[in-house]
Amino acid sequence: MIAVFGAYGHTAGFVTAELLERGWTPVLSGRDATKSAAAAHPGVEWRLASADDPASLDRVIAGADAVINRRSATPRRR
């Protein structure tokens, strides 16, 4: 299993498709439930997480063989 952070972004969509094509099981993660639902891939698990919540990050990577971080380096606006 490969965890993909920032998975509802444009590039992460390509990453997810490639992982699926190569037979990997991606677990996708993002902090926004609405955006996550809109970017859903059939049969692919989503786990919500935020950098502000270390326990949520632990839940995403639990059991992962690798992590791909596509999360933006740009701070979110409040």
Backbone bond lengths (Angstrom), bond angles and torsions (degrees), N, CA, C in turn:
res aa  C-N    CA-C-N  psi(-1)  N-CA   C-N-CA  omega(-1)  CA-C   N-CA-C  phi
1 M - - - 1.443 - - 1.517 108.45 -
2 I 1.321 115.28 139.60 1.460 121.31 177.88 1.527 108.85 -122.79
3 A 1.322 115.66 123.97 1.459 121.35 177.86 1.530 108.64 -84.40
4 V 1.335 115.94 135.65 1.467 121.53 179.58 1.526 108.13 -122.21
5 F 1.337 116.12 110.29 1.463 120.89 177.19 1.525 109.68 -85.76
6 G 1.338 116.23 146.89 1.462 120.88 -178.76 1.514 111.56 69.28
7 A 1.319 115.37 36.61 1.463 121.51 -166.82 1.518 115.31 -75.41
8 Y 1.322 119.80 -6.58 1.464 117.86 178.96 1.523 112.04 -96.72
9 G 1.306 117.04 8.65 1.458 120.21 176.34 1.525 111.82 -81.22
10 H 1.315 115.59 167.40 1.463 122.65 -176.52 1.533 112.15 -59.02
11 T 1.318 117.03 -52.87 1.468 120.98 -178.25 1.523 111.14 -65.00
12 A 1.302 117.25 -38.66 1.466 120.31 -179.67 1.523 111.68 -61.99
13 G 1.323 117.96 -28.44 1.463 120.42 175.34 1.518 111.41 -62.02
14 F 1.345 116.02 -40.67 1.463 120.62 176.24 1.530 110.93 -67.29
15 V 1.327 116.02 -41.58 1.466 120.92 178.94 1.526 109.96 -60.25
16 T 1.324 116.93 -46.26 1.459 121.27 -179.53 1.525 111.14 -62.16
17 A 1.316 117.05 -44.89 1.466 120.44 179.12 1.528 110.87 -60.90
18 E 1.309 117.00 -40.69 1.468 120.80 179.82 1.526 111.23 -67.51
19 L 1.325 117.04 -41.79 1.473 119.88 176.93 1.522 110.83 -59.34
20 L 1.322 116.60 -45.07 1.463 120.69 179.17 1.525 111.05 -62.70
21 E 1.329 116.20 -42.55 1.469 120.65 179.50 1.527 111.55 -61.11
22 R 1.328 116.22 -34.70 1.466 120.82 -178.34 1.528 112.89 -87.33
23 G 1.331 116.45 2.85 1.453 119.69 175.50 1.518 115.89 88.73
24 W 1.316 117.39 8.44 1.465 120.90 177.16 1.527 109.94 -81.66
25 T 1.302 115.48 157.96 1.456 121.65 174.53 1.520 107.99 -105.45
26 P 1.334 118.04 101.33 1.461 118.85 177.95 1.528 111.05 -81.54
27 V 1.312 114.94 144.93 1.463 121.88 168.09 1.514 104.89 -116.52
28 L 1.311 115.78 118.61 1.454 121.91 -172.89 1.518 111.14 -93.64
29 S 1.319 115.62 147.36 1.452 120.04 -178.08 1.521 111.24 -142.04
30 G 1.318 113.98 142.98 1.451 122.79 174.47 1.515 107.74 -159.18
31 R 1.314 116.89 169.50 1.466 119.18 -176.83 1.531 113.05 -97.07
32 D 1.335 117.18 -10.15 1.462 121.24 -175.27 1.531 110.14 -112.06
33 A 1.321 116.84 112.96 1.471 121.41 -175.95 1.525 112.17 -62.16
34 T 1.320 117.85 -37.20 1.468 120.94 -179.25 1.530 110.95 -66.82
35 K 1.328 117.11 -46.77 1.461 120.35 178.38 1.524 111.07 -65.78
36 S 1.324 116.53 -37.09 1.459 120.72 178.88 1.522 110.71 -61.91
37 A 1.312 117.10 -43.97 1.468 121.19 179.63 1.521 111.00 -64.45
38 A 1.326 116.99 -37.47 1.463 120.80 -178.94 1.531 111.78 -69.51
39 A 1.328 117.21 -26.45 1.464 121.47 -177.53 1.525 112.61 -99.90
40 A 1.310 116.83 15.11 1.468 121.04 -174.74 1.520 112.15 -62.10
41 H 1.310 114.76 143.30 1.461 123.21 171.91 1.522 106.38 -110.26
42 P 1.316 118.83 136.11 1.466 120.77 -178.56 1.529 112.18 -55.07
43 G 1.321 115.52 127.39 1.456 121.35 175.80 1.516 115.58 77.36
44 V 1.330 117.65 6.35 1.461 120.76 -179.34 1.524 109.13 -103.76
45 E 1.326 116.01 130.90 1.461 122.05 -177.64 1.526 111.27 -76.21
46 W 1.338 115.02 141.25 1.462 123.01 173.41 1.515 108.85 -113.38
47 R 1.323 116.08 139.53 1.465 121.87 172.91 1.522 107.16 -130.67
48 L 1.323 116.09 117.01 1.469 119.79 179.22 1.523 110.00 -71.76
49 A 1.331 115.60 140.37 1.458 120.79 179.35 1.519 109.55 -155.51
50 S 1.311 114.29 156.75 1.465 121.01 178.07 1.521 108.57 -140.25
51 A 1.311 116.60 143.62 1.462 120.90 176.62 1.523 111.34 -62.14
52 D 1.338 117.06 -19.67 1.456 121.80 177.89 1.526 112.31 -78.28
53 D 1.330 116.86 -7.24 1.464 121.81 -176.33 1.534 109.60 -130.79
54 P 1.335 117.57 87.80 1.457 120.74 -176.43 1.537 113.97 -55.29
55 A 1.309 118.17 -33.91 1.472 120.33 179.22 1.527 110.77 -64.11
56 S 1.339 117.29 -34.94 1.469 119.53 178.75 1.530 110.53 -67.89
57 L 1.328 117.19 -34.35 1.463 120.74 176.42 1.526 110.50 -66.06
58 D 1.328 115.64 -41.14 1.467 120.02 176.63 1.520 111.49 -59.08
59 R 1.337 116.51 -40.24 1.470 120.39 -179.82 1.533 111.23 -64.92
60 V 1.320 116.85 -35.71 1.468 120.28 -179.85 1.529 110.64 -67.36
61 I 1.317 117.18 -43.97 1.461 119.18 -174.07 1.525 113.78 -87.96
62 A 1.324 117.78 -3.58 1.468 120.07 178.79 1.524 110.00 -57.29
63 G 1.316 116.52 120.89 1.456 121.76 178.57 1.519 114.99 83.18
64 A 1.330 117.80 2.60 1.468 120.57 -177.26 1.524 111.33 -77.36
65 D 1.324 115.36 141.19 1.461 121.80 172.67 1.525 110.60 -84.38
66 A 1.324 115.90 -24.86 1.464 121.70 -179.13 1.524 108.53 -158.09
67 V 1.329 115.15 162.78 1.468 122.21 177.74 1.524 108.16 -129.17
68 I 1.320 116.27 132.79 1.459 121.96 172.53 1.520 106.56 -114.14
69 N 1.330 115.71 123.78 1.457 120.11 -178.53 1.524 109.71 -103.75
70 R 1.322 115.93 106.93 1.465 121.62 174.94 1.521 110.00 -108.11
71 R 1.311 117.21 13.28 1.453 121.69 178.07 1.518 109.21 -67.44
72 S 1.296 116.26 139.78 1.450 122.00 -179.19 1.529 110.61 -65.94
73 A 1.319 115.42 143.51 1.454 120.56 174.90 1.521 111.69 -81.83
74 T 1.324 115.87 -7.35 1.465 121.40 -179.37 1.531 109.16 -81.88
75 P 1.329 117.20 126.01 1.469 118.57 178.84 1.521 111.12 -61.74
76 R 1.321 115.90 144.28 1.465 118.07 178.09 1.521 109.62 -73.70
77 R 1.303 114.13 148.12 1.462 120.23 179.56 1.517 109.25 -83.64
78 R 1.277 115.33 143.06 1.484 120.19 179.49 1.494 109.97 -113.25
